[in-house]
Amino acid sequence: MTQQVKRAFRYRFYPTGEQAAELSRTFGCVRLVYNKALEERTRAWYGEQRSISYVQSSAALTQWKKTGELAFLTEVSSVPLQQALRHLQTAFGNFFAKRAKYPRYKSRKKSRASAEYTRSAFTWREGQLTLAKMAEPLDIRWSRPLPEGTDPTTVTVSHDAAGRWFVSLLCQDTLAPAPATTAAIGLDAGITSLVTLSTGEKVANPKHERRDRARLELSRKARGSANREKARRTVTRVHARIADRRRDFLHKLSTRLVRENQTVVIEDLSVRNLLKNGTLARAISDAAWTELRSMLEYKCAWYGRELVVIDRFFPSSKLCGNCGTVRGKLPLNVREWTCVCGAVHDRDVNAARNILAAGLAASACGEGVRPQRESSRTGQSSVKQEPQRATAGIPRL
């Protein structure tokens, strides 16, 4: 059964000098409005114990434009400025719902330069996009067609540190479900192998950042020198290429897994805590496990697949998939181990198979997988069961 979803299609474009200047002014105004509204809301709350709504921020924006100091805000389209206030409202909503930290100020050097235009601030005619305050359409490189018979509802223009311009068009798209299958797969994330599948296949980690690490060094360039500025531009281009390659690889991998399997089972990894390991932090960041999970989540939802996430404390590596015994300790340098029952396990393959078995059990029961934790971690058993055994009822592969 087909379903309607909103999808963003991103393209690179090449602005004229006038368009680049207009967009740069818009980026600066968006950043200023966001920061000023954040400052006002913070001051009102901590100084007067008073909350400010989006409507009040919008009214304040109108007053700012009438002052001599901020009169230049009238020179750019008002829609991206209003959208900045909406984004700030969303950020506060996420903060109060405990989904995110307190909103932070946007930095000219570190924050992403972007502006969002709604339908009233751009013209879409015969495949050409013209933004407000511009006389000519953008010179877009159409690397793939937009969905037939649909028009963009929102346009986001961005400029990255490597000097590239992108436009993202949000459109309504019709997606057909993926071909029917009953296959299921379990994934164990790693560093040497990006993921190990329950079928025994190991997907090698491309290590994009490590391959270009030598070109990322700036330590030998004097601060403020022309050579350092030249090196900085080189580094930004290298980082952009690393991100593009990583994203392309993860898209291809996640699409393949979703198309070939009806059920995909993964672990709920706490990447933020894992990054505290100074030895492995750089390699973990390069693996981009969080980005892979995000892709699997929305692609499974798009194509009618099931994504099962098991508890992060499930002892997938230490659990014997043959007899169910949980090994006491298993250091990272031990890649193969032998159970007391005589079964010899590849650490990663065994973990992937246990993850799949736990996910299938959770899917059948309609509950999450929360197995017994070690006594050293909780002080007591979370479920009643035999010592050194995993959750009862998990099928063996």
Sequence and secondary structure as in RCSB ss.txt:
>XXXX:A:sequence
MTQQVKRAFRYRFYPTGEQAAELSRTFGCVRLVYNKALEERTRAWYGEQRSISYVQSSAALTQWKKTGELAFLTE
VSSVPLQQALRHLQTAFGNFFAKRAKYPRYKSRKKSRASAEYTRSAFTWREGQLTLAKMAEPLDIRWSRPLPEGT
DPTTVTVSHDAAGRWFVSLLCQDTLAPAPATTAAIGLDAGITSLVTLSTGEKVANPKHERRDRARLELSRKARGS
ANREKARRTVTRVHARIADRRRDFLHKLSTRLVRENQTVVIEDLSVRNLLKNGTLARAISDAAWTELRSMLEYKC
AWYGRELVVIDRFFPSSKLCGNCGTVRGKLPLNVREWTCVCGAVHDRDVNAARNILAAGLAASACGEGVRPQRES
SRTGQSSVKQEPQRATAGIPRL
>XXXX:A:secstr
  EEEEEEEEEEE   HHHHHHHHHHHHHHHHHHHHHHHHHHHHHHHH     HHHHHHHHHHHHTSSTTGGGGG
S HHHHHHHHHHHHHHHHHHHTTSS       TTTS EEEEEEGGGEEEETTEEEETT SS   EE SS   TT 
  SEEEEEE TTS EEEEEEEEEEE        EEEEEE SSEEEEETTS EEE   HHHHTGGGG  TTS TT 
HHHHHHHHHHHHHHHHHHHHHHHHHHHHHHHHHHH SEEEEE   HHHHTT TTTHHHHHHHTHHHHHHHHHHHH
HHTT EEEEE TT  TTTB TTT BB S   TT  EEE TTS EEEHHHHHHHHHHHHHHHHHHHTS       H
HHHSS SS   TTB  TT    
